[in-house]
Amino acid sequence: MMTGFRLNLSPLKEPLGFVKLVEWLTAIFAFGSCGGFSGRNILSIFCGDGKNETLNADFHYPFRLSQVPLIEGNTTICNQSVTTTHIVGDSTSAAEFFVGIAVVCFLYSMVALLVYLGYMHVYKDSDFGPIFDFVLTAVLVFLWLVCSSAWAKGLQNVKDATNTDGLSATLAQCKGGNVTCEVTEFANMRTLNISVVFGYLNMFVWAGNAWFVYKETRWHSQKFSSPSGPGRQQVPAPI
């Protein structure tokens, strides 16, 4: 069996190669829209004496909010001394899990495309290649479901921690009767919402690709090449 590299672009015209190319692209959008995020919410504090204060809540990937300072050092807000205060919450594990799966799928799609375009003759002549491809694809479908669900919940926690109620809960001054706290400027989280959409989209794309990969395995070929049942009459071959 010859194992040399043979460039052949025809697999890209077939579902097996084309869907793998789509997976490569959607993985880029998934980790790019999440991993590159940085935003700022502005909390306005309206004191009872007519004096106003503003605080900046800067947060970014991987959203380790408990280490994001809302107030640095000792200061005075509404005539009350305040010490260093951090935002409450931590979505690091969900965000890093989501980006990690996206990067793994990005790399695996590149390797799979290389095999499809240059070593398809080896891929089809062996049982190990298609079976390994199918099993890993099925595992990644499940991981996309898990990481997308975890990140969707983590993103909601980020939104809850940086909105008016979340930031107000971290400051004792905002709980006073004569002080009003409100987030007057929100960070644009559109890209984070898109990352969740791409996460579930990746799950469906990989699930669809699992069928095309399964058709390359011997399990599928054996299913359709099994001998006829006992009740069927064999048609004699023409002489």
Disulfide bonds with the S-S distance in Angstrom:
Cys47-Cys78 1.87
Cys174-Cys181 1.92
